[in-house]
Amino acid sequence: MKYLIAGLGNMGAEYDGTRHNVGFEVIDKLAKEFDVEFKHEQLGDVGKFRHKGRTFVLLKPSTYMNRSGKSVRYWLTKQKIQKQNLLVIVDDLNLEFGKMRLRNKGSDGGHNGLKDIQQYIGSGYSRLRIGIGGEFGRGRQVDFVLGKWEKKEEAELPVIIDKATSVAKAFGSLKLEHLKNQFSV
């Protein structure tokens, strides 16, 4: 069995360490854990690893967050991966910092990356939303999302990233309901 784990974010040093790139951070942690080397290929940085008899394809789309759908569709097709074996990892400002939510259906929740993916492949894929909080003033949403983590958040982030990587690894072997219960997501 093959699985596509797509962490959403924006390419470029100016976006490193921002709230919007938490999906990339989870993918990077998985890559480090399994000694994966990324190759810059069509529409993204891609790498593979095997875990518990399954193949995981890691994807960091190079299309920018709001245009992730084209990259996700391309890699699903190229790797011949079924949509139900797709896990998209994304930031969510509607969840408090550190809280996670795992679903295999539902709306885009106002997230432009998920909205674009749904335009390209429809619904029926899993998504892991990682809460970044919503502590910003009126009209400051973009600055907040593209802003760097606060010191307190940065200190707590490794535990959050570890939990998200555990969910991603287990995605290939557990049913969604078991995943939700085991990891409280």
PAVO-437635 format. One record per residue (C-alpha): x, y, z; chain; residue in three letters. Coordinates in nm, 3 decimals, padded with zeros to 5 digits. Example, Ala and Ser with C-alpha at 12.3 -4.5 7.8 and 13.67 -1.06 7.14 Angstrom:
<r u="01.230" v="-00.450" w="00.780" c="A" r="ala"/>
<r u="01.367" v="-00.106" w="00.714" c="A" r="ser"/>
This chain:
<r u="00.000" v="00.000" w="00.000" c="A" r="met"/>
<r u="00.109" v="00.355" w="-00.077" c="A" r="lys"/>
<r u="00.021" v="00.673" w="00.108" c="A" r="tyr"/>
<r u="00.074" v="01.038" w="00.019" c="A" r="leu"/>
<r u="00.146" v="01.266" w="00.314" c="A" r="ile"/>
<r u="00.128" v="01.627" w="00.195" c="A" r="ala"/>
<r u="00.234" v="01.901" w="00.432" c="A" r="gly"/>
<r u="00.118" v="02.242" w="00.316" c="A" r="leu"/>
<r u="00.327" v="02.556" w="00.337" c="A" r="gly"/>
<r u="00.514" v="02.809" w="00.127" c="A" r="asn"/>
<r u="00.857" v="02.754" w="-00.025" c="A" r="met"/>
<r u="01.129" v="03.010" w="00.044" c="A" r="gly"/>
<r u="01.346" v="03.114" w="00.336" c="A" r="ala"/>
<r u="01.117" v="03.407" w="00.419" c="A" r="glu"/>
<r u="00.843" v="03.157" w="00.516" c="A" r="tyr"/>
<r u="01.063" v="02.928" w="00.729" c="A" r="asp"/>
<r u="00.950" v="02.923" w="01.090" c="A" r="gly"/>
<r u="00.609" v="03.077" w="01.019" c="A" r="thr"/>
<r u="00.278" v="02.946" w="01.147" c="A" r="arg"/>
<r u="00.158" v="02.881" w="00.791" c="A" r="his"/>
<r u="00.443" v="02.633" w="00.735" c="A" r="asn"/>
<r u="00.363" v="02.393" w="01.018" c="A" r="val"/>
<r u="00.269" v="02.131" w="00.756" c="A" r="gly"/>
<r u="00.620" v="02.155" w="00.610" c="A" r="phe"/>
<r u="00.767" v="02.121" w="00.960" c="A" r="glu"/>
<r u="00.583" v="01.791" w="01.015" c="A" r="val"/>
<r u="00.703" v="01.660" w="00.677" c="A" r="ile"/>
<r u="01.060" v="01.766" w="00.759" c="A" r="asp"/>
<r u="01.043" v="01.582" w="01.093" c="A" r="lys"/>
<r u="00.921" v="01.264" w="00.920" c="A" r="leu"/>
<r u="01.198" v="01.296" w="00.663" c="A" r="ala"/>
<r u="01.461" v="01.334" w="00.934" c="A" r="lys"/>
<r u="01.326" v="01.037" w="01.131" c="A" r="glu"/>
<r u="01.341" v="00.808" w="00.826" c="A" r="phe"/>
<r u="01.653" v="00.958" w="00.668" c="A" r="asp"/>
<r u="01.462" v="01.075" w="00.360" c="A" r="val"/>
<r u="01.633" v="01.297" w="00.105" c="A" r="glu"/>
<r u="01.398" v="01.525" w="-00.082" c="A" r="phe"/>
<r u="01.426" v="01.573" w="-00.454" c="A" r="lys"/>
<r u="01.287" v="01.886" w="-00.612" c="A" r="his"/>
<r u="01.058" v="01.747" w="-00.879" c="A" r="glu"/>
<r u="00.750" v="01.859" w="-01.068" c="A" r="gln"/>
<r u="00.535" v="02.079" w="-00.843" c="A" r="leu"/>
<r u="00.712" v="01.998" w="-00.518" c="A" r="gly"/>
<r u="00.982" v="01.847" w="-00.303" c="A" r="asp"/>
<r u="00.925" v="01.472" w="-00.278" c="A" r="val"/>
<r u="01.076" v="01.185" w="-00.080" c="A" r="gly"/>
<r u="00.978" v="00.829" w="00.017" c="A" r="lys"/>
<r u="01.019" v="00.593" w="00.309" c="A" r="phe"/>
<r u="00.887" v="00.254" w="00.414" c="A" r="arg"/>
<r u="00.726" v="00.193" w="00.751" c="A" r="his"/>
<r u="00.545" v="-00.121" w="00.870" c="A" r="lys"/>
<r u="00.538" v="-00.264" w="00.518" c="A" r="gly"/>
<r u="00.386" v="00.046" w="00.363" c="A" r="arg"/>
<r u="00.531" v="00.310" w="00.133" c="A" r="thr"/>
<r u="00.490" v="00.673" w="00.232" c="A" r="phe"/>
<r u="00.545" v="00.949" w="-00.024" c="A" r="val"/>
<r u="00.619" v="01.284" w="00.142" c="A" r="leu"/>
<r u="00.522" v="01.599" w="-00.046" c="A" r="leu"/>
<r u="00.594" v="01.965" w="00.013" c="A" r="lys"/>
<r u="00.413" v="02.142" w="-00.273" c="A" r="pro"/>
<r u="00.616" v="02.415" w="-00.444" c="A" r="ser"/>
<r u="00.300" v="02.584" w="-00.571" c="A" r="thr"/>
<r u="00.250" v="02.800" w="-00.261" c="A" r="tyr"/>
<r u="-00.017" v="02.724" w="-00.006" c="A" r="met"/>
<r u="-00.316" v="02.860" w="-00.195" c="A" r="asn"/>
<r u="-00.236" v="02.657" w="-00.509" c="A" r="arg"/>
<r u="-00.161" v="02.320" w="-00.348" c="A" r="ser"/>
<r u="-00.433" v="02.131" w="-00.536" c="A" r="gly"/>
<r u="-00.243" v="02.099" w="-00.862" c="A" r="lys"/>
<r u="00.060" v="01.949" w="-00.686" c="A" r="ser"/>
<r u="-00.145" v="01.708" w="-00.474" c="A" r="val"/>
<r u="-00.344" v="01.586" w="-00.776" c="A" r="arg"/>
<r u="-00.026" v="01.545" w="-00.982" c="A" r="tyr"/>
<r u="00.146" v="01.331" w="-00.716" c="A" r="trp"/>
<r u="-00.162" v="01.122" w="-00.642" c="A" r="leu"/>
<r u="-00.181" v="01.041" w="-01.014" c="A" r="thr"/>
<r u="00.193" v="00.994" w="-01.071" c="A" r="lys"/>
<r u="00.233" v="00.762" w="-00.771" c="A" r="gln"/>
<r u="-00.101" v="00.585" w="-00.840" c="A" r="lys"/>
<r u="-00.223" v="00.655" w="-00.488" c="A" r="ile"/>
<r u="-00.592" v="00.639" w="-00.404" c="A" r="gln"/>
<r u="-00.749" v="00.955" w="-00.266" c="A" r="lys"/>
<r u="-00.844" v="00.780" w="00.060" c="A" r="gln"/>
<r u="-00.470" v="00.721" w="00.115" c="A" r="asn"/>
<r u="-00.398" v="01.093" w="00.117" c="A" r="leu"/>
<r u="-00.329" v="01.284" w="00.437" c="A" r="leu"/>
<r u="-00.295" v="01.662" w="00.412" c="A" r="val"/>
<r u="-00.132" v="01.838" w="00.709" c="A" r="ile"/>
<r u="-00.222" v="02.203" w="00.746" c="A" r="val"/>
<r u="-00.233" v="02.496" w="00.989" c="A" r="asp"/>
<r u="-00.568" v="02.607" w="01.128" c="A" r="asp"/>
<r u="-00.627" v="02.942" w="01.295" c="A" r="leu"/>
<r u="-00.975" v="02.832" w="01.405" c="A" r="asn"/>
<r u="-00.819" v="02.585" w="01.649" c="A" r="leu"/>
<r u="-00.635" v="02.691" w="01.963" c="A" r="glu"/>
<r u="-00.259" v="02.658" w="01.948" c="A" r="phe"/>
<r u="-00.148" v="02.294" w="01.960" c="A" r="gly"/>
<r u="-00.493" v="02.138" w="01.929" c="A" r="lys"/>
<r u="-00.529" v="01.896" w="01.637" c="A" r="met"/>
<r u="-00.826" v="01.774" w="01.442" c="A" r="arg"/>
<r u="-00.827" v="01.473" w="01.208" c="A" r="leu"/>
<r u="-01.110" v="01.428" w="00.958" c="A" r="arg"/>
<r u="-01.165" v="01.241" w="00.634" c="A" r="asn"/>
<r u="-01.446" v="01.460" w="00.509" c="A" r="lys"/>
<r u="-01.585" v="01.805" w="00.559" c="A" r="gly"/>
<r u="-01.543" v="02.154" w="00.429" c="A" r="ser"/>
<r u="-01.225" v="02.348" w="00.369" c="A" r="asp"/>
<r u="-01.303" v="02.552" w="00.682" c="A" r="gly"/>
<r u="-01.200" v="02.871" w="00.504" c="A" r="gly"/>
<r u="-00.845" v="02.742" w="00.444" c="A" r="his"/>
<r u="-00.735" v="02.839" w="00.093" c="A" r="asn"/>
<r u="-00.494" v="02.545" w="00.058" c="A" r="gly"/>
<r u="-00.770" v="02.294" w="00.134" c="A" r="leu"/>
<r u="-01.011" v="02.485" w="-00.088" c="A" r="lys"/>
<r u="-00.771" v="02.452" w="-00.381" c="A" r="asp"/>
<r u="-00.716" v="02.081" w="-00.317" c="A" r="ile"/>
<r u="-01.092" v="02.024" w="-00.312" c="A" r="gln"/>
<r u="-01.125" v="02.204" w="-00.644" c="A" r="gln"/>
<r u="-00.871" v="01.965" w="-00.798" c="A" r="tyr"/>
<r u="-00.962" v="01.630" w="-00.636" c="A" r="ile"/>
<r u="-01.293" v="01.683" w="-00.458" c="A" r="gly"/>
<r u="-01.356" v="01.569" w="-00.102" c="A" r="ser"/>
<r u="-01.305" v="01.229" w="00.059" c="A" r="gly"/>
<r u="-00.944" v="01.267" w="00.168" c="A" r="tyr"/>
<r u="-00.804" v="01.299" w="00.520" c="A" r="ser"/>
<r u="-00.669" v="01.615" w="00.670" c="A" r="arg"/>
<r u="-00.485" v="01.681" w="00.993" c="A" r="leu"/>
<r u="-00.541" v="02.038" w="01.108" c="A" r="arg"/>
<r u="-00.291" v="02.179" w="01.355" c="A" r="ile"/>
<r u="-00.414" v="02.473" w="01.560" c="A" r="gly"/>
<r u="-00.208" v="02.788" w="01.542" c="A" r="ile"/>
<r u="-00.454" v="02.997" w="01.744" c="A" r="gly"/>
<r u="-00.625" v="03.313" w="01.634" c="A" r="gly"/>
<r u="-00.468" v="03.585" w="01.846" c="A" r="glu"/>
<r u="-00.462" v="03.872" w="01.597" c="A" r="phe"/>
<r u="-00.626" v="04.210" w="01.562" c="A" r="gly"/>
<r u="-00.884" v="04.302" w="01.305" c="A" r="arg"/>
<r u="-00.737" v="04.297" w="00.953" c="A" r="gly"/>
<r u="-00.414" v="04.130" w="01.076" c="A" r="arg"/>
<r u="-00.491" v="03.769" w="00.980" c="A" r="gln"/>
<r u="-00.232" v="03.751" w="00.700" c="A" r="val"/>
<r u="00.039" v="03.900" w="00.924" c="A" r="asp"/>
<r u="-00.046" v="03.650" w="01.197" c="A" r="phe"/>
<r u="-00.051" v="03.342" w="00.973" c="A" r="val"/>
<r u="00.269" v="03.442" w="00.792" c="A" r="leu"/>
<r u="00.430" v="03.554" w="01.118" c="A" r="gly"/>
<r u="00.698" v="03.370" w="01.312" c="A" r="lys"/>
<r u="00.610" v="03.162" w="01.617" c="A" r="trp"/>
<r u="00.616" v="03.339" w="01.953" c="A" r="glu"/>
<r u="00.890" v="03.220" w="02.195" c="A" r="lys"/>
<r u="00.637" v="03.034" w="02.412" c="A" r="lys"/>
<r u="00.488" v="02.863" w="02.106" c="A" r="glu"/>
<r u="00.833" v="02.775" w="01.975" c="A" r="glu"/>
<r u="00.913" v="02.602" w="02.303" c="A" r="ala"/>
<r u="00.597" v="02.388" w="02.280" c="A" r="glu"/>
<r u="00.619" v="02.321" w="01.906" c="A" r="leu"/>
<r u="00.846" v="02.011" w="01.915" c="A" r="pro"/>
<r u="00.586" v="01.816" w="02.116" c="A" r="val"/>
<r u="00.312" v="01.919" w="01.872" c="A" r="ile"/>
<r u="00.525" v="01.824" w="01.569" c="A" r="ile"/>
<r u="00.610" v="01.488" w="01.731" c="A" r="asp"/>
<r u="00.241" v="01.410" w="01.786" c="A" r="lys"/>
<r u="00.155" v="01.507" w="01.427" c="A" r="ala"/>
<r u="00.433" v="01.285" w="01.289" c="A" r="thr"/>
<r u="00.302" v="00.995" w="01.500" c="A" r="ser"/>
<r u="-00.044" v="01.048" w="01.352" c="A" r="val"/>
<r u="00.103" v="01.055" w="00.998" c="A" r="ala"/>
<r u="00.296" v="00.730" w="01.051" c="A" r="lys"/>
<r u="-00.007" v="00.556" w="01.201" c="A" r="ala"/>
<r u="-00.227" v="00.682" w="00.914" c="A" r="phe"/>
<r u="-00.098" v="00.391" w="00.704" c="A" r="gly"/>
<r u="-00.192" v="00.121" w="00.951" c="A" r="ser"/>
<r u="-00.489" v="00.233" w="01.162" c="A" r="leu"/>
<r u="-00.846" v="00.315" w="01.069" c="A" r="lys"/>
<r u="-00.933" v="00.681" w="01.110" c="A" r="leu"/>
<r u="-01.155" v="00.623" w="01.416" c="A" r="glu"/>
<r u="-00.874" v="00.434" w="01.591" c="A" r="his"/>
<r u="-00.632" v="00.715" w="01.501" c="A" r="leu"/>
<r u="-00.867" v="00.975" w="01.648" c="A" r="lys"/>
<r u="-00.904" v="00.778" w="01.971" c="A" r="asn"/>
<r u="-00.539" v="00.684" w="02.009" c="A" r="gln"/>
<r u="-00.406" v="01.035" w="01.951" c="A" r="phe"/>
<r u="-00.707" v="01.237" w="02.072" c="A" r="ser"/>
<r u="-00.732" v="01.430" w="01.748" c="A" r="val"/>
